[in-house]
């Protein structure tokens, strides 16, 4: 793995350190720095006036409205936010989340033939976290005299939608767009900066860069999440066993449980969990989602093992197809990309139509490459992740074509895995004052990674394996007489005692018996 040190000048004090860290994040002007260090509560997003006018008409005329959501964490949160607000404001509104296996992602022309949807008999549909490429569905709705408001953050398609009611932005996630619209509709909370607990959840789960407006959303959303009045969220936090919820806890503990419902069963249970006001129901639903997540983990392990066995490392884009569980192919694709550091596409093969999920690496726009094949039936996503369907008979042609396309964009430099290191730092600068400086840069996450440092000529004083499977390494490290504990997770190298190495690491704070201890989390060691 290549080390890419972003800031080359030597660090001589904490002031120059904070300057370097901010520069690495592209922040140089006083205004940019102030906004980053003090995220504003005054966040704005313009809502098209014709959408607000149409919704006011619907409320006045008591029209039946359906909020058509999605079955992932962001989509469920977006549905919950908008449905709750509109219901409180007196709209005749119902939420609807499609079944992943029977209906697939997003509103379609076939949606209107679905008996469950027909029973709702809407005059107006609001799509959240989907709809920006739903050309046929919107045309079908128009034929039936139904207006459609699209609220979506996915990449635009190459055609124009036949609805004038579009709220679209790729800067924020679906739940954030739902929140901005809700704030405009709310007669009680329009000026208040509240209700961000679910928005923070959706933003982190959808891996939206935590910069600018999203930094504000997650910073203040986490504060709300840790004091949430939502019984379902409180129960799920209790069940995962954490005292304080941060970005990591959302990404690896809470969001997977919410996602699991839509991956294996139906996401309506996740929606119910977020909205319930019954403590008993909250407990039951949280338990069900937790059990579903455990089942999901077992299925993923089995699929990933099969996928890795059947994977050929020769192509620049890895395309793997088989009778894999449709609900977990995205997770399997992520594991393949993580292992080989290449874009990957995993297909769940059907008799006539197959479903696919894709994950990418920095510098390669996977959804644009997929669209460029001109072979898919439908699909959407982001530069780093996408989903689509394709005729099963065309999978072989697709594999050949997308690898041809990739040759134009996937250079050796993009395919080389890099560890981005902020700066070189001697042990003498690692102290509680540095911890306080780093806290000002939180929340860390996608787009605002936790700072990574490197220190040269570090002696390994002690080394021992830890963990039930012995895959982790506990180290005692020393430079110029200053010692720190280090932990190296899932490593396959054992440094020699008393040898000196260059190390790359993040800094963690551990509080034990009311004492604050500093631990280095090892990212890599140069031998």
DAMO-V289893 format. One record per residue. N is the residue number from 1. RES is the residue in three letters. SS is DSSP state (A for helix, B for strand, O for the rest). PHI is phi in radians with two decimals (none if undefined). Layout:
# DAMO-V289893
N;RES;SS;PHI
N;RES;SS;PHI
This chain:
# DAMO-V289893
1;UNK;O;none
2;UNK;B;-1.42
3;UNK;B;-1.65
4;UNK;B;-2.06
5;UNK;B;-1.47
6;UNK;B;-1.33
7;UNK;B;-2.09
8;UNK;O;-1.53
9;UNK;O;-1.27
10;UNK;O;-1.19
11;UNK;O;-1.67
12;UNK;O;-2.02
13;UNK;O;-2.82
14;UNK;A;-1.19
15;UNK;A;-1.15
16;UNK;A;-1.19
17;UNK;A;-1.17
18;UNK;A;-1.15
19;UNK;A;-1.07
20;UNK;A;-1.11
21;UNK;A;-1.10
22;UNK;A;-1.21
23;UNK;A;-1.07
24;UNK;A;-1.08
25;UNK;O;-1.70
26;UNK;O;1.33
27;UNK;O;-1.86
28;UNK;O;-2.21
29;UNK;O;-1.31
30;UNK;A;-1.04
31;UNK;A;-1.09
32;UNK;A;-1.07
33;UNK;A;-1.17
34;UNK;A;-1.08
35;UNK;A;-1.15
36;UNK;A;-1.29
37;UNK;A;-1.31
38;UNK;O;-2.27
39;UNK;O;-0.94
40;UNK;O;-1.33
41;UNK;O;-1.60
42;UNK;O;-1.60
43;UNK;O;-1.60
44;UNK;O;-2.34
45;UNK;O;-2.63
46;UNK;O;-1.24
47;UNK;O;-1.78
48;UNK;O;-0.93
49;UNK;A;-1.08
50;UNK;A;-1.19
51;UNK;A;-1.19
52;UNK;A;-1.12
53;UNK;A;-1.11
54;UNK;A;-1.13
55;UNK;A;-1.22
56;UNK;A;-1.12
57;UNK;A;-1.10
58;UNK;A;-1.09
59;UNK;A;-1.19
60;UNK;A;-1.10
61;UNK;O;-1.58
62;UNK;O;0.96
63;UNK;O;-1.26
64;UNK;B;-1.42
65;UNK;B;-2.08
66;UNK;B;-2.03
67;UNK;B;-1.62
68;UNK;B;-1.69
69;UNK;O;-1.74
70;UNK;O;-2.32
71;UNK;O;-1.65
72;UNK;O;-1.62
73;UNK;A;-1.03
74;UNK;A;-1.10
75;UNK;A;-1.14
76;UNK;A;-1.16
77;UNK;A;-1.10
78;UNK;A;-1.06
79;UNK;A;-1.10
80;UNK;A;-1.08
81;UNK;A;-1.05
82;UNK;A;-1.26
83;UNK;A;-1.11
84;UNK;A;-1.05
85;UNK;A;-1.10
86;UNK;A;-1.15
87;UNK;A;-1.10
88;UNK;A;-1.12
89;UNK;O;-1.51
90;UNK;O;1.60
91;UNK;O;-1.33
92;UNK;B;-1.52
93;UNK;B;-2.34
94;UNK;B;-2.31
95;UNK;B;-1.50
96;UNK;B;-2.50
97;UNK;O;-2.10
98;UNK;O;-1.19
99;UNK;O;-1.43
100;UNK;O;-0.95
101;UNK;O;-1.49
102;UNK;O;-1.52
103;UNK;O;-2.02
104;UNK;O;1.36
105;UNK;O;-1.38
106;UNK;O;1.34
107;UNK;O;-1.27
108;UNK;O;-2.32
109;UNK;A;-1.13
110;UNK;A;-1.29
111;UNK;A;-0.97
112;UNK;A;-1.28
113;UNK;A;-1.64
114;UNK;O;-1.32
115;UNK;A;-1.09
116;UNK;A;-1.11
117;UNK;A;-1.29
118;UNK;A;-1.05
119;UNK;O;-1.08
120;UNK;O;-1.37
121;UNK;O;0.83
122;UNK;O;-1.38
123;UNK;O;-1.65
124;UNK;B;-2.53
125;UNK;B;-2.09
126;UNK;B;-2.03
127;UNK;B;-1.51
128;UNK;B;-2.21
129;UNK;O;1.13
130;UNK;O;-2.93
131;UNK;O;1.95
132;UNK;O;-1.25
133;UNK;O;-2.13
134;UNK;O;-1.52
135;UNK;A;-1.05
136;UNK;A;-1.18
137;UNK;A;-1.12
138;UNK;A;-1.22
139;UNK;A;-1.10
140;UNK;A;-1.11
141;UNK;A;-1.07
142;UNK;A;-1.07
143;UNK;A;-1.03
144;UNK;O;-1.57
145;UNK;O;1.36
146;UNK;O;-1.89
147;UNK;B;-1.39
148;UNK;B;-2.23
149;UNK;B;-1.79
150;UNK;B;-1.74
151;UNK;B;-2.16
152;UNK;B;-2.62
153;UNK;O;-2.11
154;UNK;O;-1.32
155;UNK;O;-1.08
156;UNK;O;-1.12
157;UNK;O;-1.53
158;UNK;O;-1.72
159;UNK;O;-2.13
160;UNK;O;-1.71
161;UNK;O;-1.25
162;UNK;O;-1.64
163;UNK;O;-2.23
164;UNK;O;-1.47
165;UNK;O;-1.78
166;UNK;B;-2.30
167;UNK;B;-1.98
168;UNK;B;-2.32
169;UNK;O;-2.77
170;UNK;O;-1.68
171;UNK;O;-1.34
172;UNK;O;-2.04
173;UNK;O;-1.57
174;UNK;A;-1.10
175;UNK;A;-1.20
176;UNK;A;-1.18
177;UNK;A;-1.08
178;UNK;A;-1.09
179;UNK;A;-1.19
180;UNK;A;-1.08
181;UNK;A;-1.14
182;UNK;A;-1.05
183;UNK;A;-1.08
184;UNK;A;-1.24
185;UNK;A;-1.44
186;UNK;O;-1.39
187;UNK;O;-1.46
188;UNK;O;-1.71
189;UNK;O;-1.95
190;UNK;O;-0.99
191;UNK;O;-1.59
192;UNK;O;-1.60
193;UNK;O;-1.73
194;UNK;O;-2.32
195;UNK;O;1.37
196;UNK;O;-1.66
197;UNK;A;-1.06
198;UNK;A;-1.28
199;UNK;A;-1.18
200;UNK;A;-1.09
201;UNK;A;-1.06
202;UNK;A;-1.16
203;UNK;A;-1.11
204;UNK;A;-1.21
205;UNK;A;-1.07
206;UNK;O;-1.56
207;UNK;O;0.94
208;UNK;O;-1.49
209;UNK;O;-0.96
210;UNK;O;-1.51
211;UNK;O;-2.28
212;UNK;O;1.01
213;UNK;A;-1.05
214;UNK;A;-1.25
215;UNK;A;-1.12
216;UNK;A;-1.10
217;UNK;A;-1.00
218;UNK;A;-1.32
219;UNK;A;-1.00
220;UNK;A;-1.42
221;UNK;A;-1.15
222;UNK;A;-1.14
223;UNK;A;-1.08
224;UNK;A;-1.18
225;UNK;A;-1.09
226;UNK;O;-1.34
227;UNK;O;-2.27
228;UNK;O;-1.13
229;UNK;O;-1.63
230;UNK;O;-1.25
231;UNK;A;-1.09
232;UNK;A;-1.15
233;UNK;A;-1.15
234;UNK;A;-1.06
235;UNK;A;-1.20
236;UNK;A;-1.20
237;UNK;A;-1.13
238;UNK;A;-1.10
239;UNK;A;-1.22
240;UNK;A;-1.39
241;UNK;O;1.36
242;UNK;O;-2.06
243;UNK;O;-1.51
244;UNK;O;-2.34
245;UNK;O;-1.64
246;UNK;O;-2.17
247;UNK;A;-1.08
248;UNK;A;-1.07
249;UNK;A;-1.11
250;UNK;A;-1.13
251;UNK;A;-1.16
252;UNK;A;-2.01
253;UNK;A;-2.17
254;UNK;A;-1.53
255;UNK;A;-1.00
256;UNK;A;-1.03
257;UNK;A;-1.22
258;UNK;A;-1.16
259;UNK;A;-1.15
260;UNK;A;-1.03
261;UNK;A;-1.03
262;UNK;A;-1.32
263;UNK;A;-1.35
264;UNK;A;-1.95
265;UNK;O;-2.10
266;UNK;O;-2.42
267;UNK;O;-1.24
268;UNK;A;-1.07
269;UNK;A;-1.17
270;UNK;A;-1.15
271;UNK;A;-1.11
272;UNK;A;-1.08
273;UNK;A;-1.04
274;UNK;A;-1.21
275;UNK;A;-1.82
276;UNK;O;-1.13
277;UNK;O;-2.02
278;UNK;O;-1.87
279;UNK;A;-1.00
280;UNK;A;-1.13
281;UNK;A;-1.14
282;UNK;A;-1.04
283;UNK;A;-1.14
284;UNK;A;-1.09
285;UNK;A;-1.21
286;UNK;A;-1.10
287;UNK;A;-1.11
288;UNK;A;-1.11
289;UNK;A;-1.16
290;UNK;A;-1.14
291;UNK;A;-1.14
292;UNK;A;-1.12
293;UNK;A;-1.15
294;UNK;A;-1.11
295;UNK;A;-1.09
296;UNK;A;-1.05
297;UNK;A;-1.06
298;UNK;A;-1.15
299;UNK;A;-1.11
300;UNK;A;-1.05
301;UNK;A;-0.99
302;UNK;A;-1.16
303;UNK;A;-1.15
304;UNK;A;-1.08
305;UNK;A;-1.04
306;UNK;A;-1.17
307;UNK;A;-1.06
308;UNK;A;-1.15
309;UNK;A;-1.14
310;UNK;O;-1.65
311;UNK;O;-1.51
312;UNK;O;-1.81
313;UNK;O;-1.55
314;UNK;O;-1.40
315;UNK;O;-1.45
316;UNK;O;-1.31
317;UNK;O;-1.98
318;UNK;B;-1.60
319;UNK;B;-1.99
320;UNK;B;-2.16
321;UNK;B;-2.24
322;UNK;B;-3.14
323;UNK;O;-1.50
324;UNK;O;-1.46
325;UNK;O;-1.12
326;UNK;A;-1.02
327;UNK;A;-1.27
328;UNK;A;-2.16
329;UNK;A;-1.15
330;UNK;A;-1.13
331;UNK;A;-1.15
332;UNK;A;-1.12
333;UNK;A;-1.06
334;UNK;A;-1.05
335;UNK;A;-1.18
336;UNK;A;-1.12
337;UNK;A;-1.08
338;UNK;A;-1.12
339;UNK;A;-1.24
340;UNK;A;-1.78
341;UNK;O;0.87
342;UNK;O;-2.45
343;UNK;O;-1.05
344;UNK;B;-2.42
345;UNK;B;-2.33
346;UNK;B;-1.99
347;UNK;B;-1.94
348;UNK;B;-1.65
349;UNK;O;-1.38
350;UNK;O;-1.89
351;UNK;O;-1.08
352;UNK;O;-2.02
353;UNK;B;-2.16
354;UNK;B;-2.01
355;UNK;B;-1.80
356;UNK;B;-2.36
357;UNK;B;-2.34
358;UNK;B;-2.28
359;UNK;B;-2.32
360;UNK;O;-2.19
361;UNK;O;-2.12
362;UNK;O;-1.01
363;UNK;O;1.74
364;UNK;O;-2.29
365;UNK;O;-1.49
366;UNK;A;-1.19
367;UNK;A;-1.22
368;UNK;A;-1.17
369;UNK;A;-1.13
370;UNK;A;-1.11
371;UNK;A;-1.10
372;UNK;A;-1.15
373;UNK;O;-1.20
374;UNK;O;1.02
375;UNK;O;-2.05
376;UNK;B;-1.50
377;UNK;B;-1.40
378;UNK;B;-2.82
379;UNK;B;3.01
380;UNK;B;-2.96
381;UNK;B;2.62
382;UNK;O;-2.23
383;UNK;O;-1.01
384;UNK;O;-1.74
385;UNK;B;-2.69
386;UNK;B;-2.70
387;UNK;B;-2.43
388;UNK;B;-2.82
389;UNK;B;-2.12
390;UNK;B;-2.65
391;UNK;B;-1.12
392;UNK;A;-1.00
393;UNK;A;-1.16
394;UNK;A;-1.81
395;UNK;A;-1.08
396;UNK;A;-1.07
397;UNK;A;-1.13
398;UNK;A;-1.05
399;UNK;A;-1.03
400;UNK;A;-1.12
401;UNK;A;-1.21
402;UNK;A;-1.23
403;UNK;A;-1.28
404;UNK;A;-1.16
405;UNK;A;-1.05
406;UNK;A;-1.12
407;UNK;A;-1.07
408;UNK;A;-1.27
409;UNK;A;-1.98
410;UNK;O;-1.53
411;UNK;O;-1.41
412;UNK;A;-1.06
413;UNK;A;-1.15
414;UNK;A;-1.13
415;UNK;A;-1.38
416;UNK;O;-1.48
417;UNK;O;-1.23
418;UNK;B;-2.15
419;UNK;B;-1.82
420;UNK;B;-1.41
421;UNK;B;-1.98
422;UNK;B;-1.17
423;UNK;B;-2.97
424;UNK;B;-1.49
425;UNK;O;-2.52
426;UNK;O;-1.33
427;UNK;A;-1.02
428;UNK;A;-1.14
429;UNK;A;-1.64
430;UNK;O;-1.59
431;UNK;O;-2.72
432;UNK;A;-1.10
433;UNK;A;-1.07
434;UNK;A;-1.12
435;UNK;A;-1.00
436;UNK;A;-1.12
437;UNK;A;-1.10
438;UNK;A;-1.12
439;UNK;A;-1.09
440;UNK;O;-1.18
441;UNK;O;-1.55
442;UNK;O;-1.22
443;UNK;O;-1.40
444;UNK;O;-1.53
445;UNK;B;2.99
446;UNK;O;-1.04
447;UNK;O;1.59
448;UNK;B;-2.45
449;UNK;O;-1.18
450;UNK;O;-1.05
451;UNK;O;-0.97
452;UNK;O;-1.96
453;UNK;B;-2.06
454;UNK;B;-2.26
455;UNK;B;-2.24
456;UNK;B;-1.67
457;UNK;B;0.94
458;UNK;B;-1.75
459;UNK;B;-1.55
460;UNK;B;-1.55
461;UNK;B;-1.50
462;UNK;B;-2.40
463;UNK;B;-2.69
464;UNK;B;-2.65
465;UNK;B;-1.39
466;UNK;B;-2.41
467;UNK;O;1.63
468;UNK;O;-1.08
469;UNK;O;-1.80
470;UNK;O;1.16
471;UNK;O;-1.61
472;UNK;B;-1.91
473;UNK;B;-2.16
474;UNK;B;-1.74
475;UNK;B;-2.18
476;UNK;B;-2.00
477;UNK;B;-2.04
478;UNK;B;-2.45
479;UNK;B;-2.43
480;UNK;O;0.88
481;UNK;O;1.45
482;UNK;B;-1.72
483;UNK;B;-2.03
484;UNK;B;-2.45
485;UNK;B;-1.35
486;UNK;B;-2.32
487;UNK;B;-2.24
488;UNK;B;-2.17
489;UNK;O;-1.42
490;UNK;O;0.86
491;UNK;O;-1.61
492;UNK;O;-2.15
493;UNK;O;-2.26
494;UNK;O;-2.07
495;UNK;O;-1.20
496;UNK;O;-1.45
497;UNK;O;-1.05
498;UNK;O;1.29
499;UNK;O;-1.44
500;UNK;B;-1.83
501;UNK;B;-2.43
502;UNK;B;-1.59
503;UNK;B;-2.10
504;UNK;B;-2.06
505;UNK;B;-2.80
506;UNK;B;-1.89
507;UNK;B;-1.96
508;UNK;B;-2.12
509;UNK;B;-1.86
510;UNK;B;-2.06
511;UNK;B;-1.84
512;UNK;B;-2.37
513;UNK;O;0.92
514;UNK;O;1.11
515;UNK;B;-1.95
516;UNK;B;-1.63
517;UNK;B;-1.95
518;UNK;B;-1.89
519;UNK;B;-2.20
520;UNK;B;-1.72
521;UNK;B;-1.68
522;UNK;B;-1.27
523;UNK;B;-1.72
524;UNK;B;-2.93
525;UNK;B;-2.29
526;UNK;B;-1.62
527;UNK;O;-1.60
